[in-house]
Every structure is written in C-alpha cells, then in structure tokens.
Amino acid sequence: MLSENSLKGKVAIITGGGTGIGLAIAKRFGALGATLVIGSRNSRNLERGNADLRLTGFDSLAVQIDVRKTEQVDEMVHRVLHHYGRIDILVNNAAGNFISRAEDLSPNGWDAVIGIVLNGSFYCSRAVGRHMIERGKGGSIVSVLANYVWTGSAGTVHSAAAKAGVMSMTQTLAVEWARHGIRVNAVAPGPIESAGAARQLWNSAEAVERITRTVPLGRWGQPSEVADAVAFLVSEHASFITGETLTIDGGARLGPGTFGFLGQ
C-alpha cells in the first residue's frame, strides 16, 4: 500500500493535467508527497486545474504547452528545472480524440491526433529522458493509452494507431533506458467517467448504456482508479516493472465471451 510519503521529494510532470484523468493523477501524486507540474494547451483548463489543486492543498507549477511543438516541450523542461532542479516522473496524458469513420477522416484530423498523442508523447519523453540520463538518478515515465490499443476500435483509427505507437515506444524506451535506471510503462483505461471525454465520445444515455453492457464488472471506472494505478507504477512498489501496459477497464477488453449469456 502506498503511504503518504511514497512520492515525497519527487518532481512530477503531468501533461493534460488540467482536467479529467490528468488532474486525478496530479491529485493522487500530491497526496503522496510529490511536487506537481501540470501542462495543458487550454489556458482555461490549466487555470481551473491549478486552482482545484490549490484548493485541495497542493501547490503546482502550471505550464501552458502544446506538446506537438518541440520548442514548447523544451521550454517546459527548462522551466521545471529552473524551479525545482530535477524531474523524477513524467506522465504523458495529453491527448486528442473524436469519433470518425476512417473514410471520412480528414488529413488534418489524422495529423492532429497523431501529433498530440504519438509525437507529443515522444517529444516529452525525449526531453525529460535526456535530463534523467544526464542526472544519473533514474526516473519513471508512464503514458496513458486506451484499452482499444490492443484491438483497434471502429471510429478511432487515428487514436488507436497513435496509442499503439506509444505502446511500442514504451516497450522500446524501457529496453533502451533500463541501463539508466529509467522505467517506462503505460496504462490503458477503458470506459472512464470524465466530462471532457463524454462530450467527444459518448454524448447520449443510449451510448453510455451500450458501453456499460460491454464491461463484465458492470460499471464505468473512475479517474481516481486510473490515478491509483499510475501512482503504483511510478512508485518503488513497481521497481521491477518496466515496458508494461496495464489495462484498467473492468474486463471490457475481454468481452463476455462465447457463453456470456451464462452470466445473465
């Protein structure tokens, strides 16, 4: 079990940290003693997230950043090092997604999601990884994917391809950077209750009900449950785990199976 001081003295960057899962991760890290840095493209989300953290009792450095732009990523790392002198944890949570049939997806739509999810995760991992290697004290990187990274999913060809790329990147960096004491893992959430995602992906009661029926545990997950898993992966309790993707979806990826009617 993680204690209040499990992440004490650690400096953690969470991209997409102003809302939803990212904000939940920041709160969990804060409760475990970490120094927080949250990043977001959206200044309003960033301000609200930072205010929420302060209201909860956690100080944080808020950085407006578009992870698709390498100069902004480098500037974020520079600011964090200027303020805190070190980076111990990176969570690649910044994402973009929307439902579209593959034949209707525009090149701009494809590029936007690939740019944020795949390119952005690499740019952030590369910039932070360079610091961790130079510092010589190791570190931990976790990327937030989705459970359809294993299977693909209709309507998400851009997101599924990008997140599958990040999963492969996770495995590759885990091998390359193990000698530096840097652990690289990922989580793959399924249906998680989140206002932002709801507007983009499931905006009707019928859609929510249909998705719920695909989850063997019979409910949606909470952002806090993803945050708990990420906190475990960056903690010393997971010190011998690297290159893994932990699926957090109540069994949804498995489906009901051929004889699923027996559980009815």
C-alpha positions in Angstrom: 0.0 0.0 0.0 1.3 3.5 -0.9 2.0 5.7 2.1 1.6 9.5 2.3 5.3 10.0 1.6 5.7 7.4 -1.2 6.5 10.2 -3.7 7.9 12.7 -1.2 10.7 14.7 -2.8 9.8 13.6 -6.4 9.0 16.2 -9.1 6.3 15.0 -11.4 5.1 16.5 -14.8 1.6 15.5 -15.9 0.7 16.7 -19.4 -3.1 17.2 -19.9 -3.1 17.7 -16.2 -5.8 20.4 -16.0 -8.9 18.1 -16.3 -10.1 14.5 -16.0 -7.7 11.7 -15.6 -4.7 14.0 -15.7 -6.0 16.1 -12.8 -6.9 13.0 -10.9 -3.3 11.7 -11.3 -1.9 15.1 -10.1 -4.1 15.0 -7.0 -3.0 11.4 -6.2 0.6 12.3 -6.7 0.2 15.4 -4.5 -1.4 13.3 -1.7 1.7 11.1 -1.9 4.0 14.0 -1.4 5.1 14.8 -5.0 5.9 18.3 -6.3 3.5 18.9 -9.1 3.8 20.3 -12.6 0.7 20.3 -14.8 0.6 21.1 -18.5 -2.2 21.9 -20.9 -2.9 23.6 -24.2 -6.1 25.1 -22.9 -5.4 28.1 -20.6 -8.8 27.9 -19.0 -8.4 24.2 -18.2 -5.0 24.9 -16.8 -6.2 27.7 -14.6 -9.1 25.7 -13.3 -7.0 22.6 -12.7 -4.3 24.6 -10.9 -7.0 26.3 -8.7 -8.5 22.9 -7.9 -5.1 21.6 -6.8 -4.5 24.6 -4.6 -8.0 24.3 -3.1 -7.1 20.7 -2.3 -4.0 21.8 -0.6 -1.4 21.1 -3.3 0.9 23.7 -4.9 1.7 23.2 -8.6 3.5 24.8 -11.4 1.1 25.3 -14.3 2.6 25.4 -17.8 0.6 26.1 -21.0 2.1 23.8 -23.6 1.3 22.3 -27.0 3.2 19.0 -26.9 3.3 18.9 -30.7 5.8 21.8 -30.6 9.2 20.7 -29.5 10.3 24.2 -28.6 7.4 24.4 -26.1 8.3 21.0 -24.7 11.9 22.1 -24.2 10.8 25.3 -22.6 8.6 23.4 -20.2 11.5 21.2 -19.1 13.7 24.3 -18.8 11.1 26.0 -16.5 10.7 22.9 -14.3 14.5 22.5 -13.9 14.8 26.2 -13.1 12.1 26.0 -10.4 12.9 22.6 -8.9 16.2 21.4 -10.2 15.1 17.9 -11.2 12.4 15.8 -12.8 11.7 12.4 -11.5 8.4 11.5 -13.1 6.7 12.2 -16.4 3.1 11.2 -17.2 2.2 11.5 -20.9 -1.5 12.1 -20.6 -2.1 14.9 -23.2 -4.5 13.5 -25.9 -7.0 14.4 -28.6 -9.8 12.2 -29.9 -13.1 12.2 -31.7 -15.2 9.7 -33.5 -14.9 9.4 -37.2 -15.2 6.7 -39.9 -11.8 6.1 -41.5 -13.1 7.1 -44.9 -14.4 10.4 -43.5 -11.3 11.3 -41.5 -9.5 14.3 -42.9 -5.7 14.5 -43.2 -5.9 17.4 -40.7 -7.9 15.3 -38.2 -5.4 12.5 -38.6 -2.4 14.8 -38.2 -3.9 16.5 -35.1 -4.4 13.3 -33.1 -1.1 11.7 -34.2 0.7 14.9 -33.4 -0.7 15.2 -29.9 -0.7 11.5 -28.8 2.3 9.9 -30.6 4.6 12.8 -31.5 3.9 14.7 -28.2 4.5 11.6 -26.1 7.8 11.1 -27.8 8.9 14.8 -27.6 8.1 14.9 -23.9 9.7 11.5 -23.2 12.8 12.5 -25.2 13.2 15.9 -23.4 12.6 14.5 -19.9 14.6 11.3 -20.6 17.7 13.3 -21.6 17.6 15.1 -18.3 17.1 11.8 -16.4 20.1 10.3 -18.2 22.3 13.3 -17.6 21.3 13.5 -14.0 22.0 9.8 -13.5 19.4 9.1 -10.8 16.9 7.2 -12.9 13.2 8.1 -13.1 9.8 6.9 -14.3 7.7 7.6 -17.3 4.0 6.5 -17.7 1.9 7.1 -20.8 -1.9 7.0 -20.7 -3.3 5.0 -23.6 -6.7 3.3 -24.1 -7.9 -0.3 -23.9 -8.5 -0.4 -27.6 -4.8 -0.2 -28.1 -4.9 -4.0 -28.1 -7.6 -4.5 -30.6 -8.3 -1.3 -32.5 -11.8 0.1 -32.4 -14.2 1.4 -35.1 -14.3 5.1 -35.3 -10.9 5.7 -33.7 -8.4 4.8 -36.4 -6.3 7.9 -35.7 -6.3 7.5 -31.9 -5.8 3.7 -32.0 -2.9 4.0 -34.3 -1.3 6.8 -32.3 -1.7 5.0 -29.0 -0.5 1.7 -30.4 2.6 3.6 -31.5 3.0 5.0 -27.9 2.8 1.4 -26.6 5.5 0.3 -28.9 7.6 3.4 -27.9 7.0 2.4 -24.3 8.5 -1.0 -24.8 11.4 0.3 -26.8 12.4 3.0 -24.4 12.0 0.6 -21.5 14.8 -1.5 -23.1 17.0 1.4 -24.2 16.8 3.3 -20.9 16.8 0.5 -18.4 20.6 0.8 -18.0 20.0 4.4 -16.9 17.5 3.3 -14.2 14.6 4.8 -16.1 11.4 2.7 -16.0 8.9 3.3 -18.8 5.3 1.9 -18.6 1.8 2.7 -19.7 -1.8 2.3 -18.6 -4.7 1.5 -20.9 -8.0 2.7 -19.4 -11.4 1.6 -20.8 -14.7 3.4 -20.1 -13.8 6.1 -17.5 -16.3 8.7 -16.2 -14.9 12.0 -17.5 -16.9 15.1 -18.5 -14.4 16.0 -21.3 -14.4 12.6 -22.9 -18.1 12.3 -22.6 -18.6 15.3 -24.8 -16.4 13.9 -27.5 -17.1 10.2 -27.5 -20.3 9.2 -25.8 -22.9 12.1 -25.6 -26.1 10.1 -25.2 -27.7 7.9 -22.5 -28.1 5.2 -25.1 -24.4 5.2 -25.9 -23.5 5.1 -22.2 -25.8 2.1 -21.6 -24.5 0.3 -24.6 -20.9 0.7 -23.5 -21.7 -0.3 -19.9 -23.1 -3.6 -21.2 -19.6 -4.4 -22.6 -17.9 -4.2 -19.2 -18.0 -7.5 -17.2 -17.8 -5.6 -13.9 -20.9 -3.7 -15.0 -19.8 -0.2 -14.4 -17.5 2.6 -15.6 -14.2 3.3 -14.0 -13.3 6.5 -12.1 -10.4 8.8 -12.9 -9.1 8.1 -9.3 -8.8 4.4 -10.2 -6.5 5.2 -13.1 -4.6 7.6 -10.9 -4.0 4.9 -8.3 -2.6 2.6 -11.0 -0.3 5.3 -12.3 0.9 6.1 -8.8 1.7 2.4 -8.2 3.7 2.3 -11.5 5.9 5.3 -10.6 6.4 4.2 -7.0 9.1 1.9 -5.6 6.5 -0.8 -5.3 6.9 -1.2 -9.0 10.6 -1.0 -9.1 11.0 -4.3 -11.1 8.3 -3.4 -13.7 9.2 -1.8 -17.0 7.9 -2.0 -20.5 4.4 -3.0 -19.4 0.9 -1.7 -20.3 -1.6 -2.2 -17.5 -5.2 -2.4 -18.8 -7.8 -0.7 -16.5 -11.2 -1.4 -18.0 -13.2 -3.7 -15.7 -12.6 -6.6 -18.2 -14.1 -4.8 -21.1 -11.3 -5.8 -23.4 -12.1 -9.4 -22.8 -15.8 -9.1 -23.6 -18.5 -11.5 -22.4 -17.0 -14.5 -24.4 -18.9 -17.0 -26.4 -21.0 -18.1 -23.5 -21.5 -14.7 -21.9 -25.2 -15.4 -21.6 -24.4 -17.7 -18.7 -23.6 -14.6 -16.6 -27.1 -13.1 -17.2 
